[in-house]
Structures are given as structure tokens and as C-alpha cells.
Amino acid sequence: MVHASFAMVLLSVIVLFRVINDRAVIDKLFTIAGYTYGPLLGLYAFGLFTKWNVRGQMGTPGGIDITSHLYFLAAIPGFSSMDTSSDSNY
């Protein structure tokens, strides 16, 4: 039942994007996914390459704090490596 429900939700999202067919919406979704998966990959790399024991319960608030800071820093022109509005040629 859960599998069928998620299949219907996924199908609905696909149909919705087919109807909207706007590149800006898809780009915004990739931006949002970058903000969520970036810290997860960083946390995975931290655990993989270090032997530090992390104590306390600051994982979730710290992750939210870092993600929100990255979101607002990305709004600064020229800060993000994904910023295509600059005229510089790298």
C-alpha cells in the first residue's frame, strides 16, 4: 500500500512538471536539493575521514543553522560557484 501511494505521488509530480514545463522550477528544485544533500554529504565525509566522537544533541539544530547560513550566503552575488550572472570567465 505504501509503495503504491508513493508511486502515485511520484506520478503526480511528473505530470505536474510536464504541465508546468518551466526550466526555472526545475532549477529551483535542484538548488533546494543542493542545500539539503550538501550537508548530508559533508556529515558522511566527516564520519568517514575522522575518528572524532561527537557528543551532545546539536546535530539537527547545527545542520539547520549551517543550511540556513548557506542559503543566505548564496544570495550574495559572486559568492556561489553556481552563480552564472557574473561576467567573469573562469
N, CA, C and O atoms as a CHARMM CRD file, in Angstrom:
* protein
*
  360
    1    1 MET  N      0.81900  -1.18900   0.00000 PROA 1      0.00000
    2    1 MET  CA     0.00000   0.00000   0.00000 PROA 1      0.00000
    3    1 MET  C      0.86900   1.26200   0.00000 PROA 1      0.00000
    4    1 MET  O      0.58300   2.21500  -0.72500 PROA 1      0.00000
    5    2 VAL  N      1.93000   1.26500   0.81400 PROA 2      0.00000
    6    2 VAL  CA     2.82100   2.42600   0.86400 PROA 2      0.00000
    7    2 VAL  C      3.51900   2.60400  -0.47800 PROA 2      0.00000
    8    2 VAL  O      3.65800   3.72500  -0.96800 PROA 2      0.00000
    9    3 HSD  N      3.95700   1.50200  -1.07000 PROA 3      0.00000
   10    3 HSD  CA     4.62800   1.57300  -2.36500 PROA 3      0.00000
   11    3 HSD  C      3.70900   2.16500  -3.42600 PROA 3      0.00000
   12    3 HSD  O      4.12900   3.02300  -4.20200 PROA 3      0.00000
   13    4 ALA  N      2.49100   1.72400  -3.46500 PROA 4      0.00000
   14    4 ALA  CA     1.52900   2.24500  -4.44000 PROA 4      0.00000
   15    4 ALA  C      1.24200   3.72800  -4.19700 PROA 4      0.00000
   16    4 ALA  O      1.07900   4.49000  -5.15000 PROA 4      0.00000
   17    5 SER  N      1.18100   4.13900  -2.93600 PROA 5      0.00000
   18    5 SER  CA     0.93800   5.54900  -2.62300 PROA 5      0.00000
   19    5 SER  C      2.08300   6.42600  -3.10300 PROA 5      0.00000
   20    5 SER  O      1.85300   7.47100  -3.71200 PROA 5      0.00000
   21    6 PHE  N      3.31100   6.00900  -2.83200 PROA 6      0.00000
   22    6 PHE  CA     4.45500   6.79600  -3.28500 PROA 6      0.00000
   23    6 PHE  C      4.56200   6.78400  -4.81400 PROA 6      0.00000
   24    6 PHE  O      4.98300   7.77500  -5.41000 PROA 6      0.00000
   25    7 ALA  N      4.19000   5.68900  -5.44000 PROA 7      0.00000
   26    7 ALA  CA     4.18500   5.64400  -6.90200 PROA 7      0.00000
   27    7 ALA  C      3.18700   6.64900  -7.47100 PROA 7      0.00000
   28    7 ALA  O      3.46500   7.29400  -8.48200 PROA 7      0.00000
   29    8 MET  N      2.04100   6.78200  -6.83500 PROA 8      0.00000
   30    8 MET  CA     1.03900   7.75700  -7.29300 PROA 8      0.00000
   31    8 MET  C      1.52000   9.18800  -7.05900 PROA 8      0.00000
   32    8 MET  O      1.30400  10.06400  -7.89600 PROA 8      0.00000
   33    9 VAL  N      2.16800   9.42200  -5.92600 PROA 9      0.00000
   34    9 VAL  CA     2.71100  10.76400  -5.65900 PROA 9      0.00000
   35    9 VAL  C      3.77800  11.10300  -6.68700 PROA 9      0.00000
   36    9 VAL  O      3.79200  12.21500  -7.21400 PROA 9      0.00000
   37   10 LEU  N      4.66300  10.17200  -6.98100 PROA 10     0.00000
   38   10 LEU  CA     5.70800  10.40300  -7.96900 PROA 10     0.00000
   39   10 LEU  C      5.10800  10.64400  -9.35300 PROA 10     0.00000
   40   10 LEU  O      5.55300  11.53500 -10.07700 PROA 10     0.00000
   41   11 LEU  N      4.11600   9.86500  -9.71500 PROA 11     0.00000
   42   11 LEU  CA     3.45200  10.06000 -10.99900 PROA 11     0.00000
   43   11 LEU  C      2.79200  11.43300 -11.06600 PROA 11     0.00000
   44   11 LEU  O      2.83900  12.09300 -12.10400 PROA 11     0.00000
   45   12 SER  N      2.18100  11.86400  -9.97500 PROA 12     0.00000
   46   12 SER  CA     1.54500  13.18500  -9.93800 PROA 12     0.00000
   47   12 SER  C      2.57900  14.30100 -10.10100 PROA 12     0.00000
   48   12 SER  O      2.33600  15.28300 -10.80300 PROA 12     0.00000
   49   13 VAL  N      3.71900  14.14500  -9.45500 PROA 13     0.00000
   50   13 VAL  CA     4.77300  15.15000  -9.58200 PROA 13     0.00000
   51   13 VAL  C      5.29600  15.19900 -11.01100 PROA 13     0.00000
   52   13 VAL  O      5.53600  16.28400 -11.54100 PROA 13     0.00000
   53   14 ILE  N      5.47600  14.05000 -11.63800 PROA 14     0.00000
   54   14 ILE  CA     5.94700  14.00800 -13.02000 PROA 14     0.00000
   55   14 ILE  C      4.94700  14.68700 -13.95300 PROA 14     0.00000
   56   14 ILE  O      5.33300  15.46700 -14.82400 PROA 14     0.00000
   57   15 VAL  N      3.67200  14.38900 -13.76700 PROA 15     0.00000
   58   15 VAL  CA     2.63700  15.02200 -14.60100 PROA 15     0.00000
   59   15 VAL  C      2.59800  16.52500 -14.35800 PROA 15     0.00000
   60   15 VAL  O      2.44400  17.30400 -15.29900 PROA 15     0.00000
   61   16 LEU  N      2.73400  16.93400 -13.10200 PROA 16     0.00000
   62   16 LEU  CA     2.73000  18.36000 -12.77500 PROA 16     0.00000
   63   16 LEU  C      3.88300  19.08500 -13.45900 PROA 16     0.00000
   64   16 LEU  O      3.69200  20.16800 -14.01100 PROA 16     0.00000
   65   17 PHE  N      5.08200  18.49700 -13.42700 PROA 17     0.00000
   66   17 PHE  CA     6.21500  19.12600 -14.09800 PROA 17     0.00000
   67   17 PHE  C      6.05000  19.11500 -15.61400 PROA 17     0.00000
   68   17 PHE  O      6.52100  20.02200 -16.30100 PROA 17     0.00000
   69   18 ARG  N      5.39700  18.11500 -16.11900 PROA 18     0.00000
   70   18 ARG  CA     5.14500  18.06800 -17.56600 PROA 18     0.00000
   71   18 ARG  C      4.19600  19.19500 -17.97100 PROA 18     0.00000
   72   18 ARG  O      4.36400  19.80300 -19.02800 PROA 18     0.00000
   73   19 VAL  N      3.20000  19.47200 -17.12700 PROA 19     0.00000
   74   19 VAL  CA     2.24200  20.54500 -17.41300 PROA 19     0.00000
   75   19 VAL  C      2.91400  21.91000 -17.26600 PROA 19     0.00000
   76   19 VAL  O      2.73000  22.78700 -18.11000 PROA 19     0.00000
   77   20 ILE  N      3.70000  22.09200 -16.18800 PROA 20     0.00000
   78   20 ILE  CA     4.35600  23.37900 -15.95800 PROA 20     0.00000
   79   20 ILE  C      5.42800  23.63400 -17.01900 PROA 20     0.00000
   80   20 ILE  O      5.46600  24.70400 -17.62600 PROA 20     0.00000
   81   21 ASN  N      6.28900  22.65500 -17.23500 PROA 21     0.00000
   82   21 ASN  CA     7.33200  22.70800 -18.26000 PROA 21     0.00000
   83   21 ASN  C      8.11600  24.01700 -18.21200 PROA 21     0.00000
   84   21 ASN  O      8.31200  24.67400 -19.23500 PROA 21     0.00000
   85   22 ASP  N      8.55600  24.38300 -17.02600 PROA 22     0.00000
   86   22 ASP  CA     9.30700  25.62400 -16.84800 PROA 22     0.00000
   87   22 ASP  C     10.68300  25.28900 -16.28000 PROA 22     0.00000
   88   22 ASP  O     10.78800  24.62700 -15.24700 PROA 22     0.00000
   89   23 ARG  N     11.70800  25.73700 -16.93600 PROA 23     0.00000
   90   23 ARG  CA    13.08100  25.43900 -16.52900 PROA 23     0.00000
   91   23 ARG  C     13.41100  26.05300 -15.16600 PROA 23     0.00000
   92   23 ARG  O     14.20300  25.48500 -14.41400 PROA 23     0.00000
   93   24 ALA  N     12.82300  27.19200 -14.84200 PROA 24     0.00000
   94   24 ALA  CA    13.10300  27.86600 -13.58000 PROA 24     0.00000
   95   24 ALA  C     12.65000  27.02400 -12.38900 PROA 24     0.00000
   96   24 ALA  O     13.31100  27.01400 -11.35100 PROA 24     0.00000
   97   25 VAL  N     11.53700  26.32400 -12.52800 PROA 25     0.00000
   98   25 VAL  CA    11.04400  25.48600 -11.43800 PROA 25     0.00000
   99   25 VAL  C     12.00500  24.33100 -11.18900 PROA 25     0.00000
  100   25 VAL  O     12.30300  24.00200 -10.04100 PROA 25     0.00000
  101   26 ILE  N     12.48200  23.72600 -12.24900 PROA 26     0.00000
  102   26 ILE  CA    13.41000  22.59800 -12.11300 PROA 26     0.00000
  103   26 ILE  C     14.73200  23.07700 -11.52700 PROA 26     0.00000
  104   26 ILE  O     15.30900  22.39900 -10.67600 PROA 26     0.00000
  105   27 ASP  N     15.22200  24.23400 -11.96900 PROA 27     0.00000
  106   27 ASP  CA    16.45200  24.77700 -11.40300 PROA 27     0.00000
  107   27 ASP  C     16.30100  25.07900  -9.91800 PROA 27     0.00000
  108   27 ASP  O     17.22800  24.83900  -9.14500 PROA 27     0.00000
  109   28 LYS  N     15.15500  25.59800  -9.51100 PROA 28     0.00000
  110   28 LYS  CA    14.91800  25.88900  -8.09200 PROA 28     0.00000
  111   28 LYS  C     14.90300  24.59200  -7.27500 PROA 28     0.00000
  112   28 LYS  O     15.42000  24.56100  -6.15900 PROA 28     0.00000
  113   29 LEU  N     14.31500  23.52400  -7.82300 PROA 29     0.00000
  114   29 LEU  CA    14.31100  22.23900  -7.11800 PROA 29     0.00000
  115   29 LEU  C     15.72300  21.69400  -6.93600 PROA 29     0.00000
  116   29 LEU  O     16.04800  21.15300  -5.88000 PROA 29     0.00000
  117   30 PHE  N     16.56100  21.83400  -7.95900 PROA 30     0.00000
  118   30 PHE  CA    17.94400  21.38800  -7.82600 PROA 30     0.00000
  119   30 PHE  C     18.69500  22.22300  -6.79500 PROA 30     0.00000
  120   30 PHE  O     19.54400  21.69800  -6.07400 PROA 30     0.00000
  121   31 THR  N     18.39400  23.51100  -6.71900 PROA 31     0.00000
  122   31 THR  CA    19.00700  24.37300  -5.71300 PROA 31     0.00000
  123   31 THR  C     18.61200  23.92500  -4.31300 PROA 31     0.00000
  124   31 THR  O     19.46000  23.82800  -3.42600 PROA 31     0.00000
  125   32 ILE  N     17.33100  23.65300  -4.11400 PROA 32     0.00000
  126   32 ILE  CA    16.85500  23.18800  -2.81700 PROA 32     0.00000
  127   32 ILE  C     17.48300  21.84200  -2.46600 PROA 32     0.00000
  128   32 ILE  O     17.86800  21.61500  -1.31900 PROA 32     0.00000
  129   33 ALA  N     17.58400  20.95700  -3.44300 PROA 33     0.00000
  130   33 ALA  CA    18.20600  19.65100  -3.19600 PROA 33     0.00000
  131   33 ALA  C     19.67500  19.81600  -2.81700 PROA 33     0.00000
  132   33 ALA  O     20.19100  19.06200  -1.99300 PROA 33     0.00000
  133   34 GLY  N     20.34700  20.79500  -3.41200 PROA 34     0.00000
  134   34 GLY  CA    21.73800  21.04900  -3.06600 PROA 34     0.00000
  135   34 GLY  C     21.90200  21.49500  -1.62500 PROA 34     0.00000
  136   34 GLY  O     22.86900  21.12100  -0.96200 PROA 34     0.00000
  137   35 TYR  N     20.96000  22.29500  -1.13600 PROA 35     0.00000
  138   35 TYR  CA    21.03400  22.74900   0.25000 PROA 35     0.00000
  139   35 TYR  C     20.78500  21.60400   1.22800 PROA 35     0.00000
  140   35 TYR  O     21.31200  21.61700   2.34000 PROA 35     0.00000
  141   36 THR  N     20.00300  20.63600   0.83500 PROA 36     0.00000
  142   36 THR  CA    19.72200  19.53700   1.76000 PROA 36     0.00000
  143   36 THR  C     20.76400  18.42100   1.66100 PROA 36     0.00000
  144   36 THR  O     21.16200  17.86600   2.68500 PROA 36     0.00000
  145   37 TYR  N     21.21000  18.08500   0.45600 PROA 37     0.00000
  146   37 TYR  CA    22.14600  16.97700   0.30900 PROA 37     0.00000
  147   37 TYR  C     23.58600  17.37700   0.57100 PROA 37     0.00000
  148   37 TYR  O     24.40000  16.52300   0.92300 PROA 37     0.00000
  149   38 GLY  N     23.92600  18.65300   0.41000 PROA 38     0.00000
  150   38 GLY  CA    25.28700  19.10200   0.67900 PROA 38     0.00000
  151   38 GLY  C     25.71400  18.83200   2.11100 PROA 38     0.00000
  152   38 GLY  O     26.75200  18.20600   2.32800 PROA 38     0.00000
  153   39 PRO  N     24.93500  19.29200   3.11000 PROA 39     0.00000
  154   39 PRO  CA    25.31400  18.99800   4.49400 PROA 39     0.00000
  155   39 PRO  C     25.30600  17.50100   4.81500 PROA 39     0.00000
  156   39 PRO  O     26.11400  17.04300   5.62200 PROA 39     0.00000
  157   40 LEU  N     24.41500  16.74500   4.20100 PROA 40     0.00000
  158   40 LEU  CA    24.40500  15.29900   4.44200 PROA 40     0.00000
  159   40 LEU  C     25.68600  14.64100   3.93700 PROA 40     0.00000
  160   40 LEU  O     26.25600  13.78000   4.60800 PROA 40     0.00000
  161   41 LEU  N     26.13200  15.05200   2.75000 PROA 41     0.00000
  162   41 LEU  CA    27.38100  14.50700   2.22600 PROA 41     0.00000
  163   41 LEU  C     28.57000  14.95500   3.07200 PROA 41     0.00000
  164   41 LEU  O     29.50800  14.18800   3.28600 PROA 41     0.00000
  165   42 GLY  N     28.53000  16.20600   3.55600 PROA 42     0.00000
  166   42 GLY  CA    29.59400  16.68200   4.43100 PROA 42     0.00000
  167   42 GLY  C     29.65000  15.90000   5.72600 PROA 42     0.00000
  168   42 GLY  O     30.73300  15.56800   6.20800 PROA 42     0.00000
  169   43 LEU  N     28.50000  15.60400   6.29000 PROA 43     0.00000
  170   43 LEU  CA    28.45100  14.81800   7.52400 PROA 43     0.00000
  171   43 LEU  C     28.95500  13.39500   7.28600 PROA 43     0.00000
  172   43 LEU  O     29.65100  12.83000   8.13000 PROA 43     0.00000
  173   44 TYR  N     28.60800  12.82700   6.15500 PROA 44     0.00000
  174   44 TYR  CA    29.10200  11.49000   5.80800 PROA 44     0.00000
  175   44 TYR  C     30.62400  11.50600   5.67700 PROA 44     0.00000
  176   44 TYR  O     31.30100  10.62000   6.19900 PROA 44     0.00000
  177   45 ALA  N     31.16600  12.51400   4.98200 PROA 45     0.00000
  178   45 ALA  CA    32.61600  12.61200   4.81500 PROA 45     0.00000
  179   45 ALA  C     33.30000  12.83600   6.15900 PROA 45     0.00000
  180   45 ALA  O     34.37700  12.29100   6.40500 PROA 45     0.00000
  181   46 PHE  N     32.68300  13.63700   7.03500 PROA 46     0.00000
  182   46 PHE  CA    33.23000  13.85900   8.36800 PROA 46     0.00000
  183   46 PHE  C     33.35300  12.54000   9.12400 PROA 46     0.00000
  184   46 PHE  O     34.39000  12.26800   9.72900 PROA 46     0.00000
  185   47 GLY  N     32.31900  11.73200   9.09600 PROA 47     0.00000
  186   47 GLY  CA    32.35700  10.45000   9.78400 PROA 47     0.00000
  187   47 GLY  C     33.28900   9.45300   9.13600 PROA 47     0.00000
  188   47 GLY  O     33.85700   8.59400   9.81000 PROA 47     0.00000
  189   48 LEU  N     33.45000   9.56300   7.82300 PROA 48     0.00000
  190   48 LEU  CA    34.29000   8.61800   7.10000 PROA 48     0.00000
  191   48 LEU  C     35.77900   8.89100   7.29800 PROA 48     0.00000
  192   48 LEU  O     36.57500   7.95900   7.42000 PROA 48     0.00000
  193   49 PHE  N     36.15400  10.17100   7.33100 PROA 49     0.00000
  194   49 PHE  CA    37.56700  10.52000   7.33400 PROA 49     0.00000
  195   49 PHE  C     38.11700  10.96200   8.68700 PROA 49     0.00000
  196   49 PHE  O     39.31300  11.23200   8.79800 PROA 49     0.00000
  197   50 THR  N     37.28800  11.04300   9.70600 PROA 50     0.00000
  198   50 THR  CA    37.79300  11.41400  11.02600 PROA 50     0.00000
  199   50 THR  C     37.41500  10.34000  12.03700 PROA 50     0.00000
  200   50 THR  O     36.52700   9.52000  11.80500 PROA 50     0.00000
  201   51 LYS  N     38.10200  10.36900  13.14300 PROA 51     0.00000
  202   51 LYS  CA    37.81900   9.43500  14.23700 PROA 51     0.00000
  203   51 LYS  C     37.25100  10.17000  15.44300 PROA 51     0.00000
  204   51 LYS  O     37.22200   9.62500  16.54700 PROA 51     0.00000
  205   52 TRP  N     36.79400  11.41600  15.23700 PROA 52     0.00000
  206   52 TRP  CA    36.27400  12.21000  16.34100 PROA 52     0.00000
  207   52 TRP  C     34.94200  11.66600  16.82000 PROA 52     0.00000
  208   52 TRP  O     34.09400  11.26800  16.02000 PROA 52     0.00000
  209   53 ASN  N     34.76700  11.65200  18.12600 PROA 53     0.00000
  210   53 ASN  CA    33.48500  11.28500  18.72400 PROA 53     0.00000
  211   53 ASN  C     32.69200  12.56100  18.98300 PROA 53     0.00000
  212   53 ASN  O     33.14900  13.44600  19.70700 PROA 53     0.00000
  213   54 VAL  N     31.54000  12.65000  18.40800 PROA 54     0.00000
  214   54 VAL  CA    30.70200  13.83000  18.56900 PROA 54     0.00000
  215   54 VAL  C     29.73200  13.56100  19.71200 PROA 54     0.00000
  216   54 VAL  O     29.02800  12.55200  19.71500 PROA 54     0.00000
  217   55 ARG  N     29.70200  14.47000  20.68200 PROA 55     0.00000
  218   55 ARG  CA    28.80900  14.32500  21.82200 PROA 55     0.00000
  219   55 ARG  C     27.76600  15.42600  21.78400 PROA 55     0.00000
  220   55 ARG  O     27.97600  16.47400  21.17300 PROA 55     0.00000
  221   56 GLY  N     26.66900  15.18800  22.42500 PROA 56     0.00000
  222   56 GLY  CA    25.63600  16.20400  22.52200 PROA 56     0.00000
  223   56 GLY  C     24.52400  15.99300  21.51800 PROA 56     0.00000
  224   56 GLY  O     24.54100  15.05100  20.72500 PROA 56     0.00000
  225   57 GLN  N     23.57300  16.87900  21.57200 PROA 57     0.00000
  226   57 GLN  CA    22.39400  16.77300  20.72200 PROA 57     0.00000
  227   57 GLN  C     22.28200  17.96500  19.77700 PROA 57     0.00000
  228   57 GLN  O     21.17700  18.43800  19.51100 PROA 57     0.00000
  229   58 MET  N     23.39400  18.44800  19.27400 PROA 58     0.00000
  230   58 MET  CA    23.37000  19.63300  18.42000 PROA 58     0.00000
  231   58 MET  C     23.37900  19.29100  16.93000 PROA 58     0.00000
  232   58 MET  O     23.57400  20.18500  16.10600 PROA 58     0.00000
  233   59 GLY  N     23.18000  18.05300  16.56800 PROA 59     0.00000
  234   59 GLY  CA    23.21600  17.66100  15.16300 PROA 59     0.00000
  235   59 GLY  C     22.15500  18.32600  14.32900 PROA 59     0.00000
  236   59 GLY  O     22.46900  18.95400  13.31800 PROA 59     0.00000
  237   60 THR  N     20.89800  18.20400  14.72600 PROA 60     0.00000
  238   60 THR  CA    19.80800  18.78200  13.94700 PROA 60     0.00000
  239   60 THR  C     19.81800  20.30600  13.97700 PROA 60     0.00000
  240   60 THR  O     19.74100  20.92200  12.91300 PROA 60     0.00000
  241   61 PRO  N     19.90900  20.95000  15.15200 PROA 61     0.00000
  242   61 PRO  CA    19.96500  22.41600  15.13300 PROA 61     0.00000
  243   61 PRO  C     21.19600  22.94300  14.39300 PROA 61     0.00000
  244   61 PRO  O     21.11500  23.95700  13.69900 PROA 61     0.00000
  245   62 GLY  N     22.32000  22.26900  14.53600 PROA 62     0.00000
  246   62 GLY  CA    23.51900  22.69500  13.81900 PROA 62     0.00000
  247   62 GLY  C     23.35700  22.55900  12.31300 PROA 62     0.00000
  248   62 GLY  O     23.78600  23.43400  11.56100 PROA 62     0.00000
  249   63 GLY  N     22.74600  21.47500  11.87100 PROA 63     0.00000
  250   63 GLY  CA    22.50700  21.29300  10.44700 PROA 63     0.00000
  251   63 GLY  C     21.56200  22.33100   9.87600 PROA 63     0.00000
  252   63 GLY  O     21.77500  22.83200   8.77200 PROA 63     0.00000
  253   64 ILE  N     20.51600  22.65800  10.62700 PROA 64     0.00000
  254   64 ILE  CA    19.57900  23.69100  10.18600 PROA 64     0.00000
  255   64 ILE  C     20.27900  25.04200  10.13600 PROA 64     0.00000
  256   64 ILE  O     20.05900  25.82600   9.21300 PROA 64     0.00000
  257   65 ASP  N     21.12100  25.31300  11.12500 PROA 65     0.00000
  258   65 ASP  CA    21.84600  26.58000  11.17000 PROA 65     0.00000
  259   65 ASP  C     22.79300  26.70900   9.97500 PROA 65     0.00000
  260   65 ASP  O     22.81800  27.74500   9.31100 PROA 65     0.00000
  261   66 ILE  N     23.55500  25.68100   9.70700 PROA 66     0.00000
  262   66 ILE  CA    24.50400  25.72900   8.59000 PROA 66     0.00000
  263   66 ILE  C     23.77200  25.84900   7.26700 PROA 66     0.00000
  264   66 ILE  O     24.17900  26.62900   6.40500 PROA 66     0.00000
  265   67 THR  N     22.69800  25.09000   7.09000 PROA 67     0.00000
  266   67 THR  CA    21.93600  25.14200   5.84600 PROA 67     0.00000
  267   67 THR  C     21.33300  26.52000   5.62500 PROA 67     0.00000
  268   67 THR  O     21.36000  27.03100   4.50500 PROA 67     0.00000
  269   68 SER  N     20.79000  27.13200   6.67400 PROA 68     0.00000
  270   68 SER  CA    20.20700  28.46200   6.51000 PROA 68     0.00000
  271   68 SER  C     21.28800  29.49900   6.20500 PROA 68     0.00000
  272   68 SER  O     21.05500  30.41100   5.41200 PROA 68     0.00000
  273   69 HSD  N     22.46300  29.37400   6.82000 PROA 69     0.00000
  274   69 HSD  CA    23.54700  30.30200   6.50500 PROA 69     0.00000
  275   69 HSD  C     23.99400  30.14900   5.05100 PROA 69     0.00000
  276   69 HSD  O     24.24100  31.14500   4.37100 PROA 69     0.00000
  277   70 LEU  N     24.09900  28.92400   4.57800 PROA 70     0.00000
  278   70 LEU  CA    24.47600  28.71600   3.18100 PROA 70     0.00000
  279   70 LEU  C     23.43200  29.28100   2.22700 PROA 70     0.00000
  280   70 LEU  O     23.77400  29.81800   1.17300 PROA 70     0.00000
  281   71 TYR  N     22.16800  29.16200   2.59500 PROA 71     0.00000
  282   71 TYR  CA    21.10200  29.70100   1.74700 PROA 71     0.00000
  283   71 TYR  C     21.24500  31.21100   1.59500 PROA 71     0.00000
  284   71 TYR  O     21.14600  31.74300   0.48900 PROA 71     0.00000
  285   72 PHE  N     21.47900  31.90200   2.71900 PROA 72     0.00000
  286   72 PHE  CA    21.58900  33.35400   2.65300 PROA 72     0.00000
  287   72 PHE  C     22.91500  33.80900   2.04600 PROA 72     0.00000
  288   72 PHE  O     22.96800  34.85400   1.39700 PROA 72     0.00000
  289   73 LEU  N     23.98600  33.04100   2.24900 PROA 73     0.00000
  290   73 LEU  CA    25.25400  33.39300   1.61300 PROA 73     0.00000
  291   73 LEU  C     25.18900  33.22200   0.10000 PROA 73     0.00000
  292   73 LEU  O     25.84000  33.96600  -0.63300 PROA 73     0.00000
  293   74 ALA  N     24.42400  32.26400  -0.37000 PROA 74     0.00000
  294   74 ALA  CA    24.30400  32.03800  -1.80500 PROA 74     0.00000
  295   74 ALA  C     23.57600  33.18200  -2.49200 PROA 74     0.00000
  296   74 ALA  O     23.68500  33.34000  -3.70900 PROA 74     0.00000
  297   75 ALA  N     22.83300  33.98600  -1.73300 PROA 75     0.00000
  298   75 ALA  CA    22.12900  35.12900  -2.31100 PROA 75     0.00000
  299   75 ALA  C     23.07800  36.27700  -2.59900 PROA 75     0.00000
  300   75 ALA  O     22.71100  37.20600  -3.31900 PROA 75     0.00000
  301   76 ILE  N     24.29300  36.24100  -2.05600 PROA 76     0.00000
  302   76 ILE  CA    25.27900  37.29300  -2.30400 PROA 76     0.00000
  303   76 ILE  C     25.84600  37.09200  -3.70400 PROA 76     0.00000
  304   76 ILE  O     26.34300  36.00900  -4.01200 PROA 76     0.00000
  305   77 PRO  N     25.78200  38.11900  -4.56500 PROA 77     0.00000
  306   77 PRO  CA    26.29800  37.96600  -5.93300 PROA 77     0.00000
  307   77 PRO  C     27.78100  37.60600  -5.93700 PROA 77     0.00000
  308   77 PRO  O     28.58500  38.22600  -5.24100 PROA 77     0.00000
  309   78 GLY  N     28.12200  36.61500  -6.71600 PROA 78     0.00000
  310   78 GLY  CA    29.50100  36.18400  -6.84100 PROA 78     0.00000
  311   78 GLY  C     29.95900  35.22000  -5.77700 PROA 78     0.00000
  312   78 GLY  O     31.07500  34.71000  -5.87400 PROA 78     0.00000
  313   79 PHE  N     29.15300  34.94000  -4.75900 PROA 79     0.00000
  314   79 PHE  CA    29.57200  34.03000  -3.68500 PROA 79     0.00000
  315   79 PHE  C     29.46700  32.58400  -4.12300 PROA 79     0.00000
  316   79 PHE  O     30.37400  31.79100  -3.87200 PROA 79     0.00000
  317   80 SER  N     28.37100  32.23300  -4.77500 PROA 80     0.00000
  318   80 SER  CA    28.11300  30.84600  -5.14100 PROA 80     0.00000
  319   80 SER  C     28.90300  30.46600  -6.38100 PROA 80     0.00000
  320   80 SER  O     29.02300  31.26100  -7.31300 PROA 80     0.00000
  321   81 SER  N     29.43800  29.26100  -6.39500 PROA 81     0.00000
  322   81 SER  CA    30.12700  28.77500  -7.58700 PROA 81     0.00000
  323   81 SER  C     29.14200  28.46800  -8.70500 PROA 81     0.00000
  324   81 SER  O     29.53500  28.31800  -9.86200 PROA 81     0.00000
  325   82 MET  N     27.86300  28.37400  -8.36100 PROA 82     0.00000
  326   82 MET  CA    26.82900  28.10700  -9.35700 PROA 82     0.00000
  327   82 MET  C     26.26500  29.39500  -9.94100 PROA 82     0.00000
  328   82 MET  O     25.36400  29.34700 -10.77800 PROA 82     0.00000
  329   83 ASP  N     26.78000  30.54600  -9.51500 PROA 83     0.00000
  330   83 ASP  CA    26.27400  31.83600  -9.96400 PROA 83     0.00000
  331   83 ASP  C     26.69700  32.06000 -11.40600 PROA 83     0.00000
  332   83 ASP  O     27.88800  32.18300 -11.69000 PROA 83     0.00000
  333   84 THR  N     25.74500  32.11200 -12.31300 PROA 84     0.00000
  334   84 THR  CA    26.04000  32.30400 -13.73200 PROA 84     0.00000
  335   84 THR  C     25.80700  33.73500 -14.16100 PROA 84     0.00000
  336   84 THR  O     25.93800  34.04700 -15.34500 PROA 84     0.00000
  337   85 SER  N     25.46100  34.62600 -13.22200 PROA 85     0.00000
  338   85 SER  CA    25.17300  36.00000 -13.59200 PROA 85     0.00000
  339   85 SER  C     26.43100  36.84900 -13.72000 PROA 85     0.00000
  340   85 SER  O     26.36900  37.95600 -14.25400 PROA 85     0.00000
  341   86 SER  N     27.56700  36.35800 -13.24500 PROA 86     0.00000
  342   86 SER  CA    28.79500  37.15600 -13.32500 PROA 86     0.00000
  343   86 SER  C     29.36700  37.07100 -14.73300 PROA 86     0.00000
  344   86 SER  O     29.13100  36.10900 -15.46400 PROA 86     0.00000
  345   87 ASP  N     30.11700  38.09300 -15.09300 PROA 87     0.00000
  346   87 ASP  CA    30.69300  38.17400 -16.44300 PROA 87     0.00000
  347   87 ASP  C     32.10800  37.62100 -16.49700 PROA 87     0.00000
  348   87 ASP  O     32.73500  37.65900 -17.55600 PROA 87     0.00000
  349   88 SER  N     32.62200  37.11400 -15.40100 PROA 88     0.00000
  350   88 SER  CA    33.99100  36.61600 -15.38900 PROA 88     0.00000
  351   88 SER  C     34.06700  35.27500 -16.11100 PROA 88     0.00000
  352   88 SER  O     33.13600  34.47000 -16.07400 PROA 88     0.00000
  353   89 ASN  N     35.18900  35.06400 -16.76000 PROA 89     0.00000
  354   89 ASN  CA    35.42100  33.81400 -17.48800 PROA 89     0.00000
  355   89 ASN  C     36.45400  33.00100 -16.73400 PROA 89     0.00000
  356   89 ASN  O     37.63400  33.35200 -16.71600 PROA 89     0.00000
  357   90 TYR  N     36.02000  31.92200 -16.11500 PROA 90     0.00000
  358   90 TYR  CA    36.94600  31.05800 -15.38200 PROA 90     0.00000
  359   90 TYR  C     37.35800  29.92600 -16.25800 PROA 90     0.00000
  360   90 TYR  O     38.13900  29.07200 -15.83800 PROA 90     0.00000
